[in-house]
């Protein structure tokens, strides 16, 4: 039976209307591919590029000044050298006007580690929403694995992770210039950025001498690497609601070898208690009607077993990364941004 969002009474009424007008789930692909090269080809067909252009047109409307004003904020873009490859990446910085030393959210965008950019309109709007909570927001535009961000190269794991770690270290080293307290930086990200926010935290907490984030806020993390999964019923029950992940295109693009090796830095669904035991306080935020809901909950349970101060927040009636659809549901975006600021305060209390 074809899924009809208008009859799904779990959904917020605004999501029913939005999904009813969506022609097809995002990220969905027919069948599987046998190699990274096939995945790259699938994302550059005329049909795929046309779909990408249509999505860009939709996303352009999501930065609405009436809903998320730029007034009172200042914006900056900086270029940073990433290690160990020596490539250049950009950071988008959004913060309240003034010279106050602020806590910081180091934010990693979604897109399955494969597509999208921190400079897309929806991320600018989301960054502004967070910054209006009295925070400095630094959004890293890492190398994607299938389609370029502002970084022109595309590369598989660990390229994107290296960029995210390098960007975080740059923020710590340049905290005074940014008006940021280097001991008050929290890592956050949604979907593929949720994966990378967890992996960045894992890298920083295991690397000798590396600066450590004061906290982590992972939204709807995309961490299994293979879907559907019997251990996560939502991956079947909610497949096709906004997004479709029952294919291997993104996995092949980002790191099939790492999946086979069960590398938790690439696919944190493989993480063990010892991999996360040194994590800072962590919030996992999941959406009720998201295929990825249960893998996020499973990661929260892992944190609990490892003795990490952690919470899991489920927003009812929402779909995958609903916070990034602020023009349709601005109250959801604002309430999550407020919770993010509140969690950062809890992290600071835990560290004091």
Residue pairs with C-beta under 8 A, 6 or more apart in sequence:
3 240
3 241
5 11
5 15
5 16
5 19
5 20
5 241
6 16
6 20
8 16
8 241
8 289
10 288
10 289
10 316
10 317
11 19
11 289
11 317
11 319
12 316
12 317
12 318
12 329
12 332
14 328
14 329
15 289
15 317
15 318
15 319
15 322
15 328
15 329
18 325
18 328
19 241
19 242
19 319
22 242
24 244
25 240
25 241
25 242
25 243
25 244
26 55
26 242
26 243
26 244
27 112
27 243
27 244
27 245
27 250
28 240
28 243
28 244
28 245
28 246
28 247
29 42
29 244
29 247
29 249
30 247
31 247
32 247
32 248
32 249
32 252
33 39
33 42
33 248
33 249
33 252
34 252
35 252
36 156
36 252
36 253
36 256
38 252
39 146
39 249
39 250
39 252
39 253
40 146
40 154
40 253
42 48
42 249
43 114
43 115
43 146
43 147
43 249
43 253
52 115
52 147
56 120
59 120
59 121
59 122
60 121
61 121
61 327
62 121
62 122
62 125
62 324
62 325
62 326
62 327
63 121
63 122
63 124
63 125
63 128
64 125
64 326
64 327
67 125
67 326
67 327
67 330
68 125
68 128
68 129
68 132
68 326
68 330
68 333
69 128
70 128
72 96
72 97
72 132
73 94
73 95
73 96
73 97
73 128
73 131
73 132
74 94
74 95
74 96
74 97
75 92
75 93
75 94
76 92
76 93
77 90
77 91
77 92
77 93
78 90
78 91
78 93
79 88
79 89
79 90
79 91
80 88
80 89
80 90
80 91
80 166
80 167
80 170
81 87
81 88
81 166
82 88
82 89
82 143
82 162
82 163
82 166
82 167
83 162
83 166
84 162
85 159
85 162
87 143
87 151
87 153
87 163
88 151
89 140
89 141
89 142
89 143
89 150
89 151
89 163
89 166
89 167
90 118
90 119
90 141
90 150
90 151
91 118
91 138
91 139
91 140
91 141
91 167
91 170
91 171
92 118
92 119
92 123
92 124
92 127
92 138
92 139
92 141
93 136
93 137
93 138
93 139
93 178
94 124
94 127
94 128
94 130
94 131
94 136
94 137
94 139
95 102
95 131
95 135
95 136
95 137
95 178
95 179
96 102
96 131
96 132
96 134
96 136
99 179
100 179
101 179
101 180
101 181
102 134
102 135
102 136
102 179
102 180
102 181
102 184
103 134
103 135
103 136
103 180
103 181
103 184
103 185
103 186
103 344
103 348
104 135
104 136
104 137
104 138
104 171
104 175
104 178
104 180
104 181
104 184
104 185
104 186
105 130
105 135
105 136
105 137
105 138
105 185
105 186
105 188
105 217
105 340
105 344
106 138
106 140
106 167
106 168
106 171
106 185
106 186
106 187
106 188
106 213
107 118
107 126
107 127
107 130
107 137
107 138
107 139
107 140
107 188
107 189
107 193
108 139
108 140
108 142
108 164
108 187
108 188
108 189
108 193
108 194
108 196
108 197
108 200
109 116
109 117
109 118
109 120
109 123
109 139
109 140
109 141
109 149
109 189
109 190
109 192
109 193
110 116
110 189
110 190
110 191
110 192
110 193
110 194
110 220
110 222
110 321
110 324
111 144
111 191
111 192
111 193
112 191
112 192
112 222
112 250
112 253
112 254
113 144
113 145
113 157
113 160
113 192
113 195
113 196
113 222
113 250
113 253
113 254
114 144
114 145
114 146
114 147
114 192
114 249
114 250
114 253
114 254
115 144
115 146
115 147
116 123
116 144
116 149
117 123
117 141
117 149
117 150
118 127
118 139
118 140
118 141
118 149
118 150
119 141
119 149
119 150
122 324
122 325
122 326
123 139
123 324
125 326
125 327
126 323
126 324
126 326
126 333
126 337
127 137
127 139
129 323
129 326
129 333
129 334
129 337
130 137
130 337
130 340
130 341
131 137
132 337
133 337
133 338
133 340
133 341
134 341
135 341
135 344
136 178
136 179
136 180
138 167
138 171
138 178
140 163
140 164
140 167
140 168
141 149
141 150
141 151
142 149
142 151
142 159
142 160
142 161
142 163
142 164
142 167
142 196
143 149
143 151
143 153
143 154
143 155
143 159
143 160
143 163
144 151
144 154
144 160
145 154
145 155
145 156
145 157
145 159
145 160
145 250
145 253
145 254
145 255
146 154
146 249
146 250
146 253
147 154
148 154
151 163
153 159
156 253
156 254
156 255
157 254
157 255
157 258
157 263
157 265
157 266
158 255
158 265
158 266
160 196
160 254
161 196
161 199
161 200
161 203
161 265
161 266
164 196
164 197
164 199
164 200
165 200
165 203
165 204
165 210
168 185
168 187
168 200
168 204
168 211
168 213
169 210
169 211
171 178
171 180
171 185
172 182
172 185
172 211
175 181
175 182
175 185
182 211
183 214
183 351
184 214
184 344
184 348
185 213
185 214
186 213
186 214
186 215
186 216
186 217
186 340
186 343
186 344
186 347
187 197
187 200
187 201
187 213
187 215
187 216
187 217
188 197
188 216
188 217
188 218
188 219
188 340
189 195
189 196
189 197
189 218
189 219
190 219
190 220
190 321
190 323
190 324
191 219
191 220
191 221
191 222
191 292
191 320
191 321
192 222
192 250
193 219
194 218
194 219
194 220
194 221
194 222
194 223
194 296
195 221
195 222
195 223
195 267
195 268
197 216
197 217
197 218
197 221
198 216
198 218
198 221
198 223
198 268
198 271
198 299
199 264
199 265
199 266
199 268
200 213
201 213
201 216
201 279
201 280
201 282
202 264
202 265
202 268
202 271
202 275
202 276
202 279
203 210
203 265
204 210
204 211
204 212
204 213
205 212
205 278
205 279
205 280
206 275
206 278
212 280
213 280
214 280
214 281
214 344
214 347
214 348
214 351
215 280
215 281
215 282
215 283
215 343
215 344
215 346
215 347
216 279
216 280
216 281
216 282
216 283
217 282
217 283
217 285
217 340
217 343
217 344
218 282
218 283
218 284
218 285
218 296
218 299
219 285
219 286
219 321
219 323
219 336
220 285
220 286
220 287
220 290
220 292
220 293
220 296
220 320
220 321
221 268
221 284
221 292
221 295
221 296
221 299
222 245
222 292
222 295
223 267
223 268
223 269
223 292
223 295
223 296
223 299
224 232
224 235
224 267
224 269
224 292
224 295
225 251
225 255
225 258
225 259
225 266
225 267
225 269
225 270
226 248
226 251
226 259
227 235
227 239
227 245
227 246
227 291
228 235
228 236
228 239
228 246
228 291
229 235
229 295
231 294
231 298
232 293
232 294
232 295
232 298
233 294
234 290
234 291
234 292
234 293
234 294
234 295
235 245
235 246
235 291
235 292
235 294
235 295
236 291
237 291
238 289
238 290
238 291
238 293
239 245
239 246
239 291
240 291
241 289
241 290
241 291
241 319
241 320
242 289
242 290
242 319
242 320
243 290
243 291
243 319
243 320
244 291
245 291
245 292
248 256
251 259
254 266
255 263
255 266
255 267
258 265
258 266
258 267
259 266
259 267
262 270
263 270
264 270
264 271
264 272
264 275
268 299
269 295
269 298
269 299
271 299
271 302
272 302
273 302
273 305
273 306
274 306
276 302
276 303
276 306
276 308
277 306
277 307
277 308
279 303
279 306
279 308
279 310
280 308
280 347
280 350
280 351
281 308
281 309
281 310
281 343
281 346
281 347
281 350
282 300
282 303
282 308
282 309
282 310
282 311
283 310
283 311
283 312
283 313
283 339
283 340
283 343
284 296
284 297
284 299
284 300
284 303
284 310
284 311
284 312
284 313
285 296
285 312
285 313
285 314
285 315
285 336
285 339
286 292
286 293
286 296
286 297
286 312
286 313
286 314
286 315
287 293
287 314
287 315
287 318
287 319
287 320
287 321
287 322
288 314
288 315
288 316
288 317
288 318
289 317
289 318
289 319
290 318
290 319
290 320
290 321
291 320
292 320
293 314
296 312
297 312
297 314
300 310
300 311
300 312
303 310
304 310
309 350
311 343
313 339
315 322
315 332
315 336
318 329
318 332
322 329
322 332
322 333
323 332
323 333
323 336
323 337
324 333
325 332
325 333
326 332
326 333
326 334
